[in-house]
Each structure stands twice: as C-alpha cells, then as structure tokens.
Amino acid sequence: MTRDPRWTGRSRRALAEVRYTQRGTVRPEAVALREAFDLAATGLPERAADCLQKTMNTLDDKPLRGWLREQKAAYLHPINAKLAQQSLVTAVSENQFVLRPLAGVASAQIKPAAVQARAASEFLANEYADGVTLVLGIKKLLEDVVWEVEERSDDAEQAWHSLGRHLGFVSTRPEKQEGKGPDNLWALTSDLFAVTELKTGCVTDTIAKKDLGQLGVSVDWCTAKHPEVKALPVMLHRSRTADQYGTPVPGMRVVTPAKYELLRTAIMKYATALASDLGNWGEEQAVAEQLVQNKLTGANFFSTYAETCRPAP
C-alpha cells in the first residue's frame, strides 16, 4: 500500500509481456437471446421462439437447452399457450430448475444400477480426468453438507444427490424435480430404496413431529410409486431422538453429524485409493474393492453410517 518501488517495479515487469486477445467472444446463446428479444419487441414472438430453437438445435449442454426452452415458452405463451406448455415439459426433462408446466411433471420410475461398482466407475471416469480433480471434487462435495445452517440446505440436498451417483446408486431429487416425494431417493439394490429427507439446517435437540410426518408421507409416496421394493426411511438430522409428540417411522435410520464424519472419512479413503493409480477410478474391479472395503455398498451403507431413531424418553 505504500507503493514500494521494489514491488511496483516487479509488478510492471511481470505484466509487461501479457498479451490480450484482440477479439472478444460472445456465446451463441447470448446472441440468440438478444435477437429473440429484439424480434419479440417488434411484435414477432413466433420468430423469437424459432430463433431460440435454432440455437438449441446446435447445443449439447442439456441444462442450457432446458433454460432456453423456458425462454422460448415465454415468447410462445401469448400466441399459443399449448405449445408453450409443451416446451416447458421438455425443458424440465433437461433442466430440473426451470419453471414447471401447469399440468405438472409426470413422475418417472427409477431402476437400480445392474452393478453398483460398474455404475460408479462409469460415472467417475466420465466426471474426472485425473486423480487430483477426483479427490478435490469429492472433498468439495462432502463439504457442501453443512449442519445447522438453514441457508445451506439446498446445497446439502444437491451434494447428497451427487454423492449417490459417485457411489454408483441411481439418485434422484423427486421433491425438487416433480414437486412431491422425498428430498432424495437412492436405489440401493434391486429391492431396497433409501427415502431420504435432509434436515441438516435444524438446530433442535429432537426431530420435530412435522419432520417425522414428512418422512412418513415420503415413504408412502415411494411405496405407491415402487410397490416392488422396500422403502428405507432415512433422515439427516443433528439428533437421533424423536420429539415427545412424534413417532419415528418404522425402520427409520438417522445420519447424525457424528455418523456423517465417519462417512466423510470412508469416502475420502475411497477417493484417495482410487486416485492413487492412474485411471483406477474407471475400473469396475478396483471400484468394487473400495466400495466393499469402506462399507459403501447398498446393502451395508445405512447400517454402517446411520443410527436407529430413538423415541423420546
């Protein structure tokens, strides 16, 4: 701050050789959005929608396509509400965070991966180019589950959803994607699904009656949706004790902060071991060994890293 010439001189010399590109880059979707706006402003909403569609046809990024379809629907709505709703239906299938159509979204059934280790190795191979990014990526994921901070609840839900995929489970967020069902649904095995409500933002010493009731409703939703499998009720909460006015859901398991720390340690061991050899995380056998060694298989996961819910004393 005192403008010491020894530092300012070094700084100028370091920057002297920096060369900036002579031409800026504007992404095609940004151009399309501006052109569509201009067309709509001049009374041509149908052409505005067509402009966005042409750009969507060139994109591989599904979430981005979904968002552009939402913009397209906005232009279509004043002239053809039916087409606008159809556009939103497709948009939601590509990006779960866009506006929902009026009729809602059809609830889709899920099926467990044929082989957990195979699904995990394929996901990890597609997601990570090297061992360093693998370890750092999983470390960041685990850090997104923050306890007793309500504002971070959505981050925790997304992290839990992504964690399931890293472990080879088919993972969805029904409440976020469809407006009903649990915060998260993991297909653990062919006959066992984990129905999970995340209450990481709670600060109470017991699990509230309404939260227990919410988990019970989610279990009923899963049973109606997937009658062929057993629904395992799971909750992430700072306490394993039910409120005196609430009743634990039968068979309920609770991931407490202490259990989560054990899980975090196990998953980091899983990631570090796979990253120790180049490309090991893409090999089914190597992943299978680490899943078993760290008790991360669908059959053992919640018996190891969750506790039974204790009724109020």
Summary of the structure (lengths in Angstrom):
residues: 313
radius of gyration: 24.2
end to end distance: 61.5
largest distance: 74.9
contacts: 951
relative contact order: 0.10
helix: 54%
strand: 10%
